Amino acid sequence: MPVKNDILNEVKSIMQNFFGNSKNILGVMIRGTNYVALRPKGHSIQPTVEQVITDVKIYDKEYKYDFIFFATEDETIRNKFVSEFDERVKILFQKDFNNINKFNENVNKKLNSVKNYVLNIIILSKCLDIITSRTSGSAGIFILSEGFRHVKVYDLGLY
């Protein structure tokens, strides 16, 4: 699947900034509370943040990661995760747009959100190991990856 060179260059820059030359990175992606609250019929049941934290600790104890790249759209989950793993957690935050009119602000925020999502998926696809649930985004991670050393995909059934 082709990705624009400017996006790939941005990914390289972000990864260099976050991880330096380290390749010993665990990627983690989980869906947030809004998704879980909606329980969309036919979609995969998501793990709890506590379940994911437990599994990350198990992986980390065995593989001693230099960094953990974490992606979620949920601020509460993000805060719990960061409080457990501190400075080793790297998160790609969305940029804020200021001083523009309301229509352009909404359009730019949506475009920035989509770009941020794509950047997260590409970075996750380049991690050494991955922990994720079954989502459309995780399918993208596996499509873009060249494979992972260790994989944990939560398959907890469907809503």
PyMOL CGO cylinders between C-alpha atoms (Angstrom):
from pymol import cmd
from pymol.cgo import CYLINDER

trace = [
    CYLINDER, 0.00, 0.00, 0.00, 1.69, 3.22, -1.08, 0.3, 1, 1, 1, 1, 1, 1,
    CYLINDER, 1.69, 3.22, -1.08, 2.12, 6.03, 1.42, 0.3, 1, 1, 1, 1, 1, 1,
    CYLINDER, 2.12, 6.03, 1.42, 3.20, 9.52, 0.40, 0.3, 1, 1, 1, 1, 1, 1,
    CYLINDER, 3.20, 9.52, 0.40, 6.89, 10.21, 0.88, 0.3, 1, 1, 1, 1, 1, 1,
    CYLINDER, 6.89, 10.21, 0.88, 6.23, 13.31, 2.99, 0.3, 1, 1, 1, 1, 1, 1,
    CYLINDER, 6.23, 13.31, 2.99, 4.21, 11.17, 5.44, 0.3, 1, 1, 1, 1, 1, 1,
    CYLINDER, 4.21, 11.17, 5.44, 6.95, 8.52, 5.55, 0.3, 1, 1, 1, 1, 1, 1,
    CYLINDER, 6.95, 8.52, 5.55, 9.57, 11.24, 6.12, 0.3, 1, 1, 1, 1, 1, 1,
    CYLINDER, 9.57, 11.24, 6.12, 7.48, 12.63, 8.97, 0.3, 1, 1, 1, 1, 1, 1,
    CYLINDER, 7.48, 12.63, 8.97, 7.26, 9.13, 10.49, 0.3, 1, 1, 1, 1, 1, 1,
    CYLINDER, 7.26, 9.13, 10.49, 11.05, 8.75, 10.27, 0.3, 1, 1, 1, 1, 1, 1,
    CYLINDER, 11.05, 8.75, 10.27, 11.53, 12.11, 11.96, 0.3, 1, 1, 1, 1, 1, 1,
    CYLINDER, 11.53, 12.11, 11.96, 9.05, 11.31, 14.75, 0.3, 1, 1, 1, 1, 1, 1,
    CYLINDER, 9.05, 11.31, 14.75, 10.62, 7.91, 15.35, 0.3, 1, 1, 1, 1, 1, 1,
    CYLINDER, 10.62, 7.91, 15.35, 14.13, 9.35, 15.46, 0.3, 1, 1, 1, 1, 1, 1,
    CYLINDER, 14.13, 9.35, 15.46, 12.95, 12.00, 17.93, 0.3, 1, 1, 1, 1, 1, 1,
    CYLINDER, 12.95, 12.00, 17.93, 11.10, 9.47, 20.13, 0.3, 1, 1, 1, 1, 1, 1,
    CYLINDER, 11.10, 9.47, 20.13, 13.38, 6.43, 19.96, 0.3, 1, 1, 1, 1, 1, 1,
    CYLINDER, 13.38, 6.43, 19.96, 16.78, 7.52, 18.63, 0.3, 1, 1, 1, 1, 1, 1,
    CYLINDER, 16.78, 7.52, 18.63, 18.40, 4.43, 17.13, 0.3, 1, 1, 1, 1, 1, 1,
    CYLINDER, 18.40, 4.43, 17.13, 16.50, 1.95, 19.33, 0.3, 1, 1, 1, 1, 1, 1,
    CYLINDER, 16.50, 1.95, 19.33, 14.51, -0.78, 17.60, 0.3, 1, 1, 1, 1, 1, 1,
    CYLINDER, 14.51, -0.78, 17.60, 13.46, -2.40, 20.91, 0.3, 1, 1, 1, 1, 1, 1,
    CYLINDER, 13.46, -2.40, 20.91, 9.99, -0.87, 20.93, 0.3, 1, 1, 1, 1, 1, 1,
    CYLINDER, 9.99, -0.87, 20.93, 6.65, -2.32, 21.98, 0.3, 1, 1, 1, 1, 1, 1,
    CYLINDER, 6.65, -2.32, 21.98, 3.65, -0.90, 20.13, 0.3, 1, 1, 1, 1, 1, 1,
    CYLINDER, 3.65, -0.90, 20.13, 0.31, -0.78, 21.97, 0.3, 1, 1, 1, 1, 1, 1,
    CYLINDER, 0.31, -0.78, 21.97, -3.04, 0.37, 20.59, 0.3, 1, 1, 1, 1, 1, 1,
    CYLINDER, -3.04, 0.37, 20.59, -6.41, 0.18, 22.33, 0.3, 1, 1, 1, 1, 1, 1,
    CYLINDER, -6.41, 0.18, 22.33, -9.78, 1.78, 21.71, 0.3, 1, 1, 1, 1, 1, 1,
    CYLINDER, -9.78, 1.78, 21.71, -11.27, 4.18, 24.19, 0.3, 1, 1, 1, 1, 1, 1,
    CYLINDER, -11.27, 4.18, 24.19, -14.21, 4.56, 26.50, 0.3, 1, 1, 1, 1, 1, 1,
    CYLINDER, -14.21, 4.56, 26.50, -16.48, 6.14, 23.86, 0.3, 1, 1, 1, 1, 1, 1,
    CYLINDER, -16.48, 6.14, 23.86, -16.12, 3.08, 21.63, 0.3, 1, 1, 1, 1, 1, 1,
    CYLINDER, -16.12, 3.08, 21.63, -16.63, 0.69, 24.54, 0.3, 1, 1, 1, 1, 1, 1,
    CYLINDER, -16.63, 0.69, 24.54, -19.69, 2.65, 25.71, 0.3, 1, 1, 1, 1, 1, 1,
    CYLINDER, -19.69, 2.65, 25.71, -21.24, 2.48, 22.21, 0.3, 1, 1, 1, 1, 1, 1,
    CYLINDER, -21.24, 2.48, 22.21, -20.73, -1.29, 21.99, 0.3, 1, 1, 1, 1, 1, 1,
    CYLINDER, -20.73, -1.29, 21.99, -21.22, -1.23, 18.21, 0.3, 1, 1, 1, 1, 1, 1,
    CYLINDER, -21.22, -1.23, 18.21, -23.02, -4.41, 17.15, 0.3, 1, 1, 1, 1, 1, 1,
    CYLINDER, -23.02, -4.41, 17.15, -20.75, -6.81, 15.28, 0.3, 1, 1, 1, 1, 1, 1,
    CYLINDER, -20.75, -6.81, 15.28, -17.54, -5.07, 16.36, 0.3, 1, 1, 1, 1, 1, 1,
    CYLINDER, -17.54, -5.07, 16.36, -14.84, -6.59, 18.54, 0.3, 1, 1, 1, 1, 1, 1,
    CYLINDER, -14.84, -6.59, 18.54, -15.10, -6.36, 22.33, 0.3, 1, 1, 1, 1, 1, 1,
    CYLINDER, -15.10, -6.36, 22.33, -12.22, -4.30, 23.66, 0.3, 1, 1, 1, 1, 1, 1,
    CYLINDER, -12.22, -4.30, 23.66, -9.92, -5.20, 26.56, 0.3, 1, 1, 1, 1, 1, 1,
    CYLINDER, -9.92, -5.20, 26.56, -9.85, -3.07, 29.68, 0.3, 1, 1, 1, 1, 1, 1,
    CYLINDER, -9.85, -3.07, 29.68, -6.90, -0.75, 30.20, 0.3, 1, 1, 1, 1, 1, 1,
    CYLINDER, -6.90, -0.75, 30.20, -6.03, -2.81, 33.29, 0.3, 1, 1, 1, 1, 1, 1,
    CYLINDER, -6.03, -2.81, 33.29, -5.86, -5.97, 31.18, 0.3, 1, 1, 1, 1, 1, 1,
    CYLINDER, -5.86, -5.97, 31.18, -3.59, -4.27, 28.65, 0.3, 1, 1, 1, 1, 1, 1,
    CYLINDER, -3.59, -4.27, 28.65, -1.34, -2.83, 31.38, 0.3, 1, 1, 1, 1, 1, 1,
    CYLINDER, -1.34, -2.83, 31.38, -0.96, -6.31, 32.90, 0.3, 1, 1, 1, 1, 1, 1,
    CYLINDER, -0.96, -6.31, 32.90, 0.02, -7.81, 29.54, 0.3, 1, 1, 1, 1, 1, 1,
    CYLINDER, 0.02, -7.81, 29.54, 2.44, -4.97, 28.76, 0.3, 1, 1, 1, 1, 1, 1,
    CYLINDER, 2.44, -4.97, 28.76, 4.13, -5.59, 32.14, 0.3, 1, 1, 1, 1, 1, 1,
    CYLINDER, 4.13, -5.59, 32.14, 4.46, -9.29, 31.29, 0.3, 1, 1, 1, 1, 1, 1,
    CYLINDER, 4.46, -9.29, 31.29, 5.98, -8.54, 27.88, 0.3, 1, 1, 1, 1, 1, 1,
    CYLINDER, 5.98, -8.54, 27.88, 8.21, -5.81, 29.30, 0.3, 1, 1, 1, 1, 1, 1,
    CYLINDER, 8.21, -5.81, 29.30, 9.54, -8.06, 32.06, 0.3, 1, 1, 1, 1, 1, 1,
    CYLINDER, 9.54, -8.06, 32.06, 10.58, -10.63, 29.47, 0.3, 1, 1, 1, 1, 1, 1,
    CYLINDER, 10.58, -10.63, 29.47, 11.78, -8.37, 26.63, 0.3, 1, 1, 1, 1, 1, 1,
    CYLINDER, 11.78, -8.37, 26.63, 12.90, -5.23, 28.52, 0.3, 1, 1, 1, 1, 1, 1,
    CYLINDER, 12.90, -5.23, 28.52, 11.75, -2.65, 25.98, 0.3, 1, 1, 1, 1, 1, 1,
    CYLINDER, 11.75, -2.65, 25.98, 13.55, 0.64, 25.61, 0.3, 1, 1, 1, 1, 1, 1,
    CYLINDER, 13.55, 0.64, 25.61, 10.27, 2.36, 24.72, 0.3, 1, 1, 1, 1, 1, 1,
    CYLINDER, 10.27, 2.36, 24.72, 6.55, 1.74, 24.48, 0.3, 1, 1, 1, 1, 1, 1,
    CYLINDER, 6.55, 1.74, 24.48, 4.68, 3.52, 21.70, 0.3, 1, 1, 1, 1, 1, 1,
    CYLINDER, 4.68, 3.52, 21.70, 1.07, 3.91, 22.84, 0.3, 1, 1, 1, 1, 1, 1,
    CYLINDER, 1.07, 3.91, 22.84, -1.95, 4.91, 20.76, 0.3, 1, 1, 1, 1, 1, 1,
    CYLINDER, -1.95, 4.91, 20.76, -5.48, 5.55, 21.98, 0.3, 1, 1, 1, 1, 1, 1,
    CYLINDER, -5.48, 5.55, 21.98, -8.05, 8.28, 21.43, 0.3, 1, 1, 1, 1, 1, 1,
    CYLINDER, -8.05, 8.28, 21.43, -9.03, 8.22, 25.10, 0.3, 1, 1, 1, 1, 1, 1,
    CYLINDER, -9.03, 8.22, 25.10, -7.37, 10.69, 27.48, 0.3, 1, 1, 1, 1, 1, 1,
    CYLINDER, -7.37, 10.69, 27.48, -8.31, 8.76, 30.63, 0.3, 1, 1, 1, 1, 1, 1,
    CYLINDER, -8.31, 8.76, 30.63, -6.80, 5.53, 29.29, 0.3, 1, 1, 1, 1, 1, 1,
    CYLINDER, -6.80, 5.53, 29.29, -3.73, 7.42, 28.09, 0.3, 1, 1, 1, 1, 1, 1,
    CYLINDER, -3.73, 7.42, 28.09, -3.21, 8.94, 31.56, 0.3, 1, 1, 1, 1, 1, 1,
    CYLINDER, -3.21, 8.94, 31.56, -3.52, 5.54, 33.30, 0.3, 1, 1, 1, 1, 1, 1,
    CYLINDER, -3.52, 5.54, 33.30, -1.03, 4.04, 30.88, 0.3, 1, 1, 1, 1, 1, 1,
    CYLINDER, -1.03, 4.04, 30.88, 1.49, 6.86, 31.26, 0.3, 1, 1, 1, 1, 1, 1,
    CYLINDER, 1.49, 6.86, 31.26, 1.24, 6.73, 35.06, 0.3, 1, 1, 1, 1, 1, 1,
    CYLINDER, 1.24, 6.73, 35.06, 2.23, 3.03, 34.91, 0.3, 1, 1, 1, 1, 1, 1,
    CYLINDER, 2.23, 3.03, 34.91, 5.16, 3.30, 32.48, 0.3, 1, 1, 1, 1, 1, 1,
    CYLINDER, 5.16, 3.30, 32.48, 6.36, 6.93, 32.81, 0.3, 1, 1, 1, 1, 1, 1,
    CYLINDER, 6.36, 6.93, 32.81, 8.95, 8.36, 30.45, 0.3, 1, 1, 1, 1, 1, 1,
    CYLINDER, 8.95, 8.36, 30.45, 9.36, 5.21, 28.33, 0.3, 1, 1, 1, 1, 1, 1,
    CYLINDER, 9.36, 5.21, 28.33, 5.86, 5.77, 26.92, 0.3, 1, 1, 1, 1, 1, 1,
    CYLINDER, 5.86, 5.77, 26.92, 5.83, 7.79, 23.71, 0.3, 1, 1, 1, 1, 1, 1,
    CYLINDER, 5.83, 7.79, 23.71, 2.56, 9.20, 22.44, 0.3, 1, 1, 1, 1, 1, 1,
    CYLINDER, 2.56, 9.20, 22.44, 1.88, 11.19, 19.31, 0.3, 1, 1, 1, 1, 1, 1,
    CYLINDER, 1.88, 11.19, 19.31, -0.43, 14.01, 20.39, 0.3, 1, 1, 1, 1, 1, 1,
    CYLINDER, -0.43, 14.01, 20.39, -2.61, 15.95, 18.02, 0.3, 1, 1, 1, 1, 1, 1,
    CYLINDER, -2.61, 15.95, 18.02, -1.58, 19.50, 17.27, 0.3, 1, 1, 1, 1, 1, 1,
    CYLINDER, -1.58, 19.50, 17.27, -3.93, 22.31, 18.22, 0.3, 1, 1, 1, 1, 1, 1,
    CYLINDER, -3.93, 22.31, 18.22, -4.98, 24.91, 15.70, 0.3, 1, 1, 1, 1, 1, 1,
    CYLINDER, -4.98, 24.91, 15.70, -5.38, 28.44, 17.07, 0.3, 1, 1, 1, 1, 1, 1,
    CYLINDER, -5.38, 28.44, 17.07, -6.51, 31.79, 15.68, 0.3, 1, 1, 1, 1, 1, 1,
    CYLINDER, -6.51, 31.79, 15.68, -8.54, 30.55, 12.72, 0.3, 1, 1, 1, 1, 1, 1,
    CYLINDER, -8.54, 30.55, 12.72, -12.23, 30.87, 12.00, 0.3, 1, 1, 1, 1, 1, 1,
    CYLINDER, -12.23, 30.87, 12.00, -14.67, 28.22, 13.26, 0.3, 1, 1, 1, 1, 1, 1,
    CYLINDER, -14.67, 28.22, 13.26, -15.30, 26.50, 9.89, 0.3, 1, 1, 1, 1, 1, 1,
    CYLINDER, -15.30, 26.50, 9.89, -11.61, 26.21, 9.05, 0.3, 1, 1, 1, 1, 1, 1,
    CYLINDER, -11.61, 26.21, 9.05, -10.85, 25.14, 12.62, 0.3, 1, 1, 1, 1, 1, 1,
    CYLINDER, -10.85, 25.14, 12.62, -13.25, 22.20, 12.35, 0.3, 1, 1, 1, 1, 1, 1,
    CYLINDER, -13.25, 22.20, 12.35, -11.94, 21.18, 8.92, 0.3, 1, 1, 1, 1, 1, 1,
    CYLINDER, -11.94, 21.18, 8.92, -8.30, 21.48, 9.98, 0.3, 1, 1, 1, 1, 1, 1,
    CYLINDER, -8.30, 21.48, 9.98, -8.89, 19.57, 13.23, 0.3, 1, 1, 1, 1, 1, 1,
    CYLINDER, -8.89, 19.57, 13.23, -10.55, 16.73, 11.31, 0.3, 1, 1, 1, 1, 1, 1,
    CYLINDER, -10.55, 16.73, 11.31, -7.75, 16.62, 8.74, 0.3, 1, 1, 1, 1, 1, 1,
    CYLINDER, -7.75, 16.62, 8.74, -5.14, 16.76, 11.49, 0.3, 1, 1, 1, 1, 1, 1,
    CYLINDER, -5.14, 16.76, 11.49, -6.94, 13.99, 13.36, 0.3, 1, 1, 1, 1, 1, 1,
    CYLINDER, -6.94, 13.99, 13.36, -6.92, 11.73, 10.30, 0.3, 1, 1, 1, 1, 1, 1,
    CYLINDER, -6.92, 11.73, 10.30, -3.25, 12.46, 9.62, 0.3, 1, 1, 1, 1, 1, 1,
    CYLINDER, -3.25, 12.46, 9.62, -2.42, 11.77, 13.27, 0.3, 1, 1, 1, 1, 1, 1,
    CYLINDER, -2.42, 11.77, 13.27, -4.27, 8.46, 13.06, 0.3, 1, 1, 1, 1, 1, 1,
    CYLINDER, -4.27, 8.46, 13.06, -2.31, 7.45, 9.95, 0.3, 1, 1, 1, 1, 1, 1,
    CYLINDER, -2.31, 7.45, 9.95, 0.99, 8.44, 11.57, 0.3, 1, 1, 1, 1, 1, 1,
    CYLINDER, 0.99, 8.44, 11.57, 0.13, 6.34, 14.64, 0.3, 1, 1, 1, 1, 1, 1,
    CYLINDER, 0.13, 6.34, 14.64, -0.75, 3.31, 12.49, 0.3, 1, 1, 1, 1, 1, 1,
    CYLINDER, -0.75, 3.31, 12.49, 2.50, 3.56, 10.51, 0.3, 1, 1, 1, 1, 1, 1,
    CYLINDER, 2.50, 3.56, 10.51, 4.64, 3.98, 13.64, 0.3, 1, 1, 1, 1, 1, 1,
    CYLINDER, 4.64, 3.98, 13.64, 2.90, 1.01, 15.30, 0.3, 1, 1, 1, 1, 1, 1,
    CYLINDER, 2.90, 1.01, 15.30, 3.59, -1.05, 12.17, 0.3, 1, 1, 1, 1, 1, 1,
    CYLINDER, 3.59, -1.05, 12.17, 7.32, -0.41, 12.63, 0.3, 1, 1, 1, 1, 1, 1,
    CYLINDER, 7.32, -0.41, 12.63, 7.52, -1.56, 16.26, 0.3, 1, 1, 1, 1, 1, 1,
    CYLINDER, 7.52, -1.56, 16.26, 9.35, -4.77, 17.16, 0.3, 1, 1, 1, 1, 1, 1,
    CYLINDER, 9.35, -4.77, 17.16, 6.36, -6.28, 19.02, 0.3, 1, 1, 1, 1, 1, 1,
    CYLINDER, 6.36, -6.28, 19.02, 2.66, -5.33, 19.13, 0.3, 1, 1, 1, 1, 1, 1,
    CYLINDER, 2.66, -5.33, 19.13, -0.23, -5.56, 21.58, 0.3, 1, 1, 1, 1, 1, 1,
    CYLINDER, -0.23, -5.56, 21.58, -3.60, -4.52, 20.19, 0.3, 1, 1, 1, 1, 1, 1,
    CYLINDER, -3.60, -4.52, 20.19, -7.25, -5.41, 19.97, 0.3, 1, 1, 1, 1, 1, 1,
    CYLINDER, -7.25, -5.41, 19.97, -9.13, -6.35, 16.81, 0.3, 1, 1, 1, 1, 1, 1,
    CYLINDER, -9.13, -6.35, 16.81, -10.00, -3.10, 15.06, 0.3, 1, 1, 1, 1, 1, 1,
    CYLINDER, -10.00, -3.10, 15.06, -9.81, -1.63, 11.57, 0.3, 1, 1, 1, 1, 1, 1,
    CYLINDER, -9.81, -1.63, 11.57, -6.72, 0.25, 12.73, 0.3, 1, 1, 1, 1, 1, 1,
    CYLINDER, -6.72, 0.25, 12.73, -5.00, -2.94, 13.85, 0.3, 1, 1, 1, 1, 1, 1,
    CYLINDER, -5.00, -2.94, 13.85, -5.70, -4.46, 10.44, 0.3, 1, 1, 1, 1, 1, 1,
    CYLINDER, -5.70, -4.46, 10.44, -3.87, -1.46, 8.97, 0.3, 1, 1, 1, 1, 1, 1,
    CYLINDER, -3.87, -1.46, 8.97, -0.95, -2.03, 11.35, 0.3, 1, 1, 1, 1, 1, 1,
    CYLINDER, -0.95, -2.03, 11.35, -0.54, -5.60, 10.12, 0.3, 1, 1, 1, 1, 1, 1,
    CYLINDER, -0.54, -5.60, 10.12, -0.96, -4.64, 6.45, 0.3, 1, 1, 1, 1, 1, 1,
    CYLINDER, -0.96, -4.64, 6.45, 1.80, -2.03, 6.71, 0.3, 1, 1, 1, 1, 1, 1,
    CYLINDER, 1.80, -2.03, 6.71, 4.17, -4.05, 8.91, 0.3, 1, 1, 1, 1, 1, 1,
    CYLINDER, 4.17, -4.05, 8.91, 6.96, -6.29, 7.76, 0.3, 1, 1, 1, 1, 1, 1,
    CYLINDER, 6.96, -6.29, 7.76, 6.04, -8.63, 10.60, 0.3, 1, 1, 1, 1, 1, 1,
    CYLINDER, 6.04, -8.63, 10.60, 6.47, -8.58, 14.36, 0.3, 1, 1, 1, 1, 1, 1,
    CYLINDER, 6.47, -8.58, 14.36, 8.62, -10.68, 16.66, 0.3, 1, 1, 1, 1, 1, 1,
    CYLINDER, 8.62, -10.68, 16.66, 5.78, -11.14, 19.21, 0.3, 1, 1, 1, 1, 1, 1,
    CYLINDER, 5.78, -11.14, 19.21, 2.09, -10.39, 18.78, 0.3, 1, 1, 1, 1, 1, 1,
    CYLINDER, 2.09, -10.39, 18.78, -0.84, -10.21, 21.18, 0.3, 1, 1, 1, 1, 1, 1,
    CYLINDER, -0.84, -10.21, 21.18, -4.22, -9.46, 19.61, 0.3, 1, 1, 1, 1, 1, 1,
    CYLINDER, -4.22, -9.46, 19.61, -7.19, -9.46, 21.97, 0.3, 1, 1, 1, 1, 1, 1,
    CYLINDER, -7.19, -9.46, 21.97, -10.02, -11.53, 20.50, 0.3, 1, 1, 1, 1, 1, 1,
    CYLINDER, -10.02, -11.53, 20.50, -12.72, -11.21, 23.13, 0.3, 1, 1, 1, 1, 1, 1,
    CYLINDER, -12.72, -11.21, 23.13, -15.71, -11.83, 20.88, 0.3, 1, 1, 1, 1, 1, 1,
    CYLINDER, -15.71, -11.83, 20.88, -18.18, -9.38, 19.38, 0.3, 1, 1, 1, 1, 1, 1,
    CYLINDER, -18.18, -9.38, 19.38, -20.62, -6.89, 20.84, 0.3, 1, 1, 1, 1, 1, 1,
]
cmd.load_cgo(trace, "trace")
